Each structure stands twice: as C-alpha cells, then as structure tokens.
Amino acid sequence: MGRPSSTPRRKPFAFDPRLAIGLLLVAGSVVGVVAIVSAADESVQVYAARDPLAPGDRITPADLEQRSVRLDAATALYLAPGDVPAAGFVVTRSVAEGELVPASAIGSVDGLRLTSVVLTLGGQLAASVAPGSTVDVWASREVDSGHFGPPAVIVPGAIVVRLVESDSIVAAAQTTGIEVLVPKSKIARVLEALANADAISVVPSTIPGRG
C-alpha cells in the first residue's frame, strides 16, 4: 500500500456576502466623491490678455493666454477659445495685462478697411436686395433743376447690412434707405454724393440663381 499524502487539503472557498457588500460600498463611495467634485468644478476656459491691449490692436490667439475660472452666468461676457476667428480680431477698448478679455472689447478685422453708411434711395430696390447681399452703389448728380446727369458707380460690391424702412403710416413701411458696408477708401466719394443730394440707387452685383 502507498503512503498517504502529507499535503493538506485546501478548504473550499466560501463566498462571504459581507465582502461583496463592502466592495460595493467602497465603489459607490468613490463614484459619489467623483460626482460631487465634478459638479463642484464648474470652471471654464477663457482668454486673458498676455500684454496690455490698446484700441486698434490686431490680436490672434497667440497674443492671449487661457485661464480656468468660474464665471457662472457671466461666461458669455468673456472671450473663450473658439470665439476667435482665424484672421483674429481688433481691440475696440483698452484691456489691461492679465485681464480677462471682454467679448464687448473686440471687433471684426473688417473694421480696418470697411465702414457702414446709410444711403437715402432715389428709387425702388430690387427684390433680391437683402441683408448680406452685394450691391453696386450708383450716383447721379443734379445738373439742372430736377435734371440729373448720367449715373456712375461710386462703390462696387458694397455689402448690405440692413434695409431702412419708414415708420410713417402714410409711407406704409416703405423702404426709404439702406445701410451698406463700403471700403474706407470710397467713403469720401459717398459722403460727397450725400452732401450734394445726388440721386443714389443700388443695383445687385450678381443675378440670383434659381432655386
């Protein structure tokens, strides 16, 4: 007969429900702490001025630094990553070094070359003229009482900002003017036409395609 083995038998593993409950409690506690911390951390990324900014400065994200701050309901009042276009923006008022950049302190770079002016119309607008469309501005100078000379284009490719309508009951909300963006190099000619009471008309620069 062989000799009995001296290796003790392993006791079968007994599942202890108390261990499982303990693990669940620990996991629940960790999840709860993470949720509380996440809820409490309501900070957002906004831009601050790396150096003092002066009106007229053209700024890109490289001139700014990101700050993580808690602003609550005031978040929309400040410049955040993603708000800056690729071309950058123009500063419209002073911003101190390290100051959060207010959204109200920036303007489009188009303001460096364009300006808006309201024109009084000398005729009806084409149906296709609407905010955002491109028009040519024509002017005709009065050469005699009630007679005007040949018209000429004074601003090609002006951008329509809005239509100005009369609020008079008699005029029945008729369009009487138009606000357009014109290059600053052309503004003197436009102001001259307005001062001389020239007959001004706007014509669509392009023919709208059919839908």
C-alpha positions in Angstrom: 0.0 0.0 0.0 1.2 3.5 -0.8 1.9 6.1 1.9 -0.8 8.6 2.4 -0.1 12.1 1.0 1.1 14.6 3.6 -0.2 17.6 1.6 -3.1 19.2 3.5 -6.4 19.5 1.6 -7.4 23.1 0.6 -10.6 24.2 2.1 -13.2 25.1 -0.5 -13.6 28.9 -1.0 -16.6 30.2 0.8 -18.2 33.3 -0.7 -18.7 35.9 2.0 -21.6 38.3 1.1 -20.1 40.8 3.6 -17.1 41.2 1.4 -19.2 41.9 -1.7 -21.3 44.4 0.2 -18.1 46.1 1.4 -16.7 46.3 -2.1 -20.0 47.8 -3.4 -19.9 50.4 -0.6 -16.3 51.4 -1.5 -17.1 51.6 -5.2 -20.2 53.7 -4.5 -18.3 56.0 -2.2 -15.7 56.6 -4.9 -18.3 57.3 -7.6 -20.1 59.7 -5.3 -17.0 61.6 -4.5 -16.1 61.9 -8.2 -19.6 63.1 -9.0 -19.5 65.7 -6.2 -16.1 67.0 -7.3 -17.2 67.1 -11.0 -20.3 69.0 -10.1 -18.5 71.5 -8.0 -15.8 72.2 -10.6 -17.8 74.5 -13.0 -14.7 76.3 -14.2 -14.4 77.3 -17.9 -11.5 78.3 -20.2 -11.4 81.9 -21.2 -8.8 84.2 -22.6 -6.8 86.8 -20.7 -4.5 89.5 -22.2 -0.8 88.4 -22.2 0.2 92.0 -22.6 -1.7 95.3 -22.4 -4.1 95.7 -25.4 -4.9 99.1 -26.9 -7.8 100.1 -29.2 -6.9 99.3 -32.8 -4.5 96.4 -32.0 -5.0 93.3 -34.2 -5.0 90.2 -32.0 -4.6 86.5 -32.6 -4.8 83.6 -30.0 -1.0 83.7 -29.8 -1.3 87.1 -28.1 -3.6 85.7 -25.4 -3.4 83.1 -22.6 -6.0 80.7 -21.4 -7.3 80.9 -17.8 -9.5 78.4 -16.0 -12.0 80.4 -14.0 -15.5 80.2 -12.6 -17.8 82.7 -14.1 -21.2 81.1 -13.7 -23.8 83.1 -15.7 -21.2 85.6 -16.8 -19.4 83.1 -19.1 -20.8 84.6 -22.3 -19.4 88.0 -21.4 -15.8 86.9 -22.0 -13.8 85.7 -24.9 -13.4 81.9 -24.9 -11.3 79.5 -27.1 -13.2 79.0 -30.3 -14.6 82.6 -30.3 -11.5 84.0 -32.2 -11.7 83.7 -36.0 -8.6 82.6 -37.9 -8.0 86.2 -39.0 -8.0 87.4 -35.4 -9.9 90.5 -34.2 -9.4 94.1 -33.5 -9.4 95.5 -30.0 -12.0 98.2 -29.5 -11.1 99.4 -26.0 -8.2 99.0 -23.6 -7.6 95.7 -21.8 -5.0 95.5 -19.1 -2.3 92.9 -18.9 -3.7 89.8 -17.2 -7.3 91.0 -17.5 -9.9 88.6 -18.9 -10.9 89.8 -22.4 -14.5 91.0 -22.5 -16.4 90.0 -25.6 -17.5 93.6 -25.9 -13.9 94.7 -26.4 -13.3 93.0 -29.7 -14.4 93.9 -33.2 -14.1 92.4 -36.7 -10.9 92.9 -38.7 -13.2 94.1 -41.5 -13.5 97.3 -39.5 -9.9 98.1 -40.5 -11.0 98.5 -44.2 -14.8 98.8 -44.1 -17.2 101.3 -42.6 -21.0 101.4 -42.6 -23.1 104.3 -44.1 -26.8 104.8 -44.6 -27.9 105.8 -48.1 -31.1 107.5 -49.0 -32.6 105.8 -52.0 -33.6 107.5 -55.2 -35.6 104.6 -56.5 -37.1 101.2 -55.6 -34.9 98.3 -54.5 -34.7 95.1 -56.5 -36.4 92.2 -54.8 -33.1 90.3 -54.4 -31.6 93.1 -52.3 -31.5 91.9 -48.7 -29.1 91.9 -45.7 -25.9 90.1 -46.7 -26.3 90.6 -50.4 -23.8 92.5 -52.5 -24.8 95.7 -54.5 -23.2 98.3 -56.6 -23.9 101.9 -55.5 -24.7 104.4 -58.3 -25.0 108.1 -58.1 -26.2 110.8 -60.4 -25.5 114.5 -59.8 -28.2 117.2 -60.4 -27.1 119.4 -63.3 -30.2 121.4 -63.5 -33.4 121.9 -61.5 -34.9 118.4 -61.5 -32.5 117.1 -64.1 -29.6 114.8 -63.3 -26.5 113.8 -65.2 -25.5 110.3 -66.3 -25.2 107.9 -63.3 -21.9 106.3 -62.4 -20.8 103.6 -60.0 -19.3 105.1 -56.9 -19.0 101.9 -54.8 -18.8 98.5 -56.5 -19.5 95.4 -54.4 -20.9 97.1 -51.2 -22.4 94.7 -48.6 -25.9 95.3 -47.4 -26.3 95.5 -43.6 -30.0 96.3 -43.3 -32.9 97.9 -45.1 -34.2 101.1 -43.5 -37.9 101.4 -43.6 -40.1 104.4 -42.9 -42.3 104.1 -39.8 -44.8 106.6 -41.2 -48.3 105.3 -41.6 -48.6 107.2 -44.9 -45.4 105.5 -46.2 -46.8 102.1 -45.2 -43.4 100.8 -44.0 -41.8 101.6 -47.4 -38.1 101.1 -47.7 -36.5 104.6 -47.9 -32.8 103.8 -47.2 -30.2 101.1 -47.0 -27.2 100.6 -44.7 -24.2 99.2 -46.5 -20.5 98.4 -45.8 -18.2 100.3 -48.1 -14.4 100.4 -48.2 -12.9 103.3 -46.3 -11.2 104.4 -49.5 -14.6 105.1 -51.0 -16.3 106.8 -48.1 -15.3 110.3 -49.1 -17.0 109.9 -52.5 -20.1 108.5 -50.8 -20.3 111.4 -48.4 -19.8 113.9 -51.2 -22.8 112.3 -53.0 -24.9 112.6 -49.9 -23.9 116.2 -49.3 -24.7 117.1 -52.9 -28.1 115.4 -52.6 -27.2 113.2 -55.6 -29.7 110.6 -56.8 -28.5 107.4 -55.3 -29.5 103.9 -56.4 -28.3 100.4 -55.6 -28.2 97.6 -58.1 -27.5 93.9 -57.3 -23.9 93.0 -58.2 -24.9 89.5 -59.3 -28.1 87.9 -60.7 -29.5 85.4 -58.1 -29.7 81.9 -59.3 -32.9 79.9 -59.4 -33.6 77.5 -56.6 
